[in-house]
Amino acid sequence: VSSTSIHTVFARRLKAARLQAGLSQGALGIAAGIDESVAAVRINRYEQAVHFSDFATATNIARALNIPAAYFYCEGDDLALLVLEFHRADPIHRKAVMESFSNLSSTFNIDKQSGKLKFLLAN
């Protein structure tokens, strides 16, 4: 993801998460610890991709929205959704997902010389 597109992706996901949470820009900014006098403007600038927040601010915003900060930075929407759903899952479902991925990853191997992912065929 280029630096330009990550700003656009961050902005789009921030706005979607804020609307899903039912918060105004000002309310989100204040909940994230941004000064009340500039909270709405700052969130607006982030949502318009005029400014890009640092990671600490993005983490505070994510906490206020009860989502993982990683959601803002995922390269694809499918991965972002997976991160979000995993975050929302209860511990039992998280464990089941991790076991499923563990089983899946045992069928793949990374070639140490080329660094490429290789699929291992079952014997």
Kinemage of the C-alpha trace (Angstrom):
@kinemage 1
@onewidth
@group {chain A} dominant
@subgroup {mainchain}
@vectorlist {calphas} color= white
{ca val a 1} P 0.000 0.000 0.000
{ca ser a 2} L 1.492 3.341 -0.972
{ca ser a 3} L 1.628 6.178 1.548
{ca thr a 4} L -1.088 8.015 -0.382
{ca ser a 5} L -3.489 5.098 -0.460
{ca ile a 6} L -2.967 4.183 3.216
{ca his a 7} L -4.234 7.664 4.099
{ca thr a 8} L -7.348 7.063 1.993
{ca val a 9} L -7.885 3.587 3.453
{ca phe a 10} L -7.392 4.886 7.000
{ca ala a 11} L -9.847 7.733 6.355
{ca arg a 12} L -12.506 5.435 4.884
{ca arg a 13} L -12.254 2.873 7.668
{ca leu a 14} L -12.215 5.538 10.380
{ca lys a 15} L -15.419 7.107 9.092
{ca ala a 16} L -17.145 3.731 8.675
{ca ala a 17} L -16.196 2.653 12.206
{ca arg a 18} L -17.295 5.977 13.688
{ca leu a 19} L -20.668 5.848 11.933
{ca gln a 20} L -21.121 2.205 12.969
{ca ala a 21} L -20.470 3.255 16.578
{ca gly a 22} L -23.008 6.072 16.262
{ca leu a 23} L -20.580 8.772 17.358
{ca ser a 24} L -20.202 12.309 16.084
{ca gln a 25} L -16.752 13.443 15.060
{ca gly a 26} L -16.511 15.580 18.176
{ca ala a 27} L -17.617 12.824 20.521
{ca leu a 28} L -15.099 10.402 19.038
{ca gly a 29} L -12.292 12.935 19.266
{ca ile a 30} L -13.046 13.682 22.891
{ca ala a 31} L -13.326 9.965 23.738
{ca ala a 32} L -9.914 9.476 22.085
{ca gly a 33} L -8.365 12.158 24.288
{ca ile a 34} L -8.206 14.967 21.738
{ca asp a 35} L -8.754 18.442 23.166
{ca glu a 36} L -12.464 19.292 23.110
{ca ser a 37} L -11.895 22.577 21.267
{ca val a 38} L -10.396 20.807 18.215
{ca ala a 39} L -11.750 17.255 18.495
{ca ala a 40} L -14.371 17.456 15.736
{ca val a 41} L -12.048 19.253 13.322
{ca arg a 42} L -9.209 16.757 13.877
{ca ile a 43} L -11.434 13.723 13.278
{ca asn a 44} L -12.896 15.447 10.211
{ca arg a 45} L -9.391 16.050 8.834
{ca tyr a 46} L -8.485 12.397 9.392
{ca glu a 47} L -11.703 11.254 7.697
{ca gln a 48} L -11.055 13.535 4.728
{ca ala a 49} L -7.433 12.290 4.501
{ca val a 50} L -6.265 15.903 4.838
{ca his a 51} L -4.126 14.873 7.826
{ca phe a 52} L -2.880 11.479 8.950
{ca ser a 53} L -2.766 10.607 12.628
{ca asp a 54} L 0.275 9.171 14.320
{ca phe a 55} L 0.001 5.616 15.624
{ca ala a 56} L -0.578 6.657 19.242
{ca thr a 57} L -3.564 8.809 18.224
{ca ala a 58} L -4.891 6.070 15.936
{ca thr a 59} L -4.635 3.629 18.844
{ca asn a 60} L -6.583 5.999 21.102
{ca ile a 61} L -9.241 6.410 18.409
{ca ala a 62} L -9.442 2.640 17.960
{ca arg a 63} L -9.862 2.134 21.723
{ca ala a 64} L -12.664 4.699 21.767
{ca leu a 65} L -14.358 2.750 18.951
{ca asn a 66} L -13.608 -0.623 20.591
{ca ile a 67} L -11.768 -1.883 17.522
{ca pro a 68} L -8.139 -2.897 17.003
{ca ala a 69} L -5.850 -0.228 15.558
{ca ala a 70} L -4.656 -2.827 13.035
{ca tyr a 71} L -8.069 -2.538 11.337
{ca phe a 72} L -7.106 0.907 10.042
{ca tyr a 73} L -3.881 -0.335 8.425
{ca cys a 74} L -4.745 -3.677 6.782
{ca glu a 75} L -3.913 -3.794 3.071
{ca gly a 76} L -7.157 -5.408 1.975
{ca asp a 77} L -10.729 -5.088 3.146
{ca asp a 78} L -10.972 -8.856 3.614
{ca leu a 79} L -8.049 -8.850 6.045
{ca ala a 80} L -9.440 -5.766 7.811
{ca leu a 81} L -12.764 -7.548 8.289
{ca leu a 82} L -10.990 -10.646 9.587
{ca val a 83} L -9.053 -8.535 12.112
{ca leu a 84} L -12.243 -6.801 13.208
{ca glu a 85} L -14.243 -10.020 13.571
{ca phe a 86} L -11.411 -11.737 15.439
{ca his a 87} L -11.280 -8.784 17.842
{ca arg a 88} L -15.024 -9.042 18.462
{ca ala a 89} L -15.005 -12.814 18.980
{ca asp a 90} L -15.209 -14.339 22.420
{ca pro a 91} L -12.173 -16.301 23.716
{ca ile a 92} L -13.630 -19.694 22.771
{ca his a 93} L -14.165 -18.665 19.152
{ca arg a 94} L -10.757 -16.985 19.016
{ca lys a 95} L -9.143 -20.221 20.159
{ca ala a 96} L -11.052 -22.187 17.510
{ca val a 97} L -9.947 -19.754 14.803
{ca met a 98} L -6.329 -19.964 15.942
{ca glu a 99} L -6.466 -23.777 15.908
{ca ser a 100} L -7.930 -23.707 12.403
{ca phe a 101} L -5.160 -21.411 11.196
{ca ser a 102} L -2.565 -23.559 12.926
{ca asn a 103} L -3.855 -26.606 11.058
{ca leu a 104} L -3.908 -24.669 7.798
{ca ser a 105} L -0.410 -23.276 8.254
{ca ser a 106} L 1.010 -26.776 8.750
{ca thr a 107} L 0.299 -27.373 5.057
{ca phe a 108} L 2.521 -24.441 4.057
{ca asn a 109} L 6.221 -23.870 4.407
{ca ile a 110} L 8.501 -20.946 3.639
{ca asp a 111} L 11.529 -21.837 1.528
{ca lys a 112} L 14.518 -20.498 3.476
{ca gln a 113} L 16.570 -19.690 0.376
{ca ser a 114} L 13.922 -17.968 -1.739
{ca gly a 115} L 11.622 -16.775 1.022
{ca lys a 116} L 8.665 -18.016 -1.029
{ca leu a 117} L 5.653 -19.761 0.421
{ca lys a 118} L 5.358 -23.408 -0.650
{ca phe a 119} L 2.353 -25.675 -0.353
{ca leu a 120} L 3.160 -29.056 1.204
{ca leu a 121} L 1.298 -32.000 -0.241
{ca ala a 122} L -0.010 -34.619 2.162
{ca asn a 123} L 1.781 -37.966 1.959
